[in-house]
Amino acid sequence: MNGKSSGRKKNKMIHIWLPDDLHRKLKIKVAEERSKMQDWVHRLIEKELSDRTEERKNG
């Protein structure tokens, strides 16, 4: 690579361990929303971080 940015966003992977009952509830929740676990968790993290940023701006 020549050191120049290609403009693409890089993704990182995380792994989490969930108890069986929590995983089952999440699986049902995303199925009801016709979503994927990956997308649901991604939105949740984005919302949480956005909310905290807004709190800092307003606080």
Beta strands, then each sheet from edge to edge (+ up, - down):
end
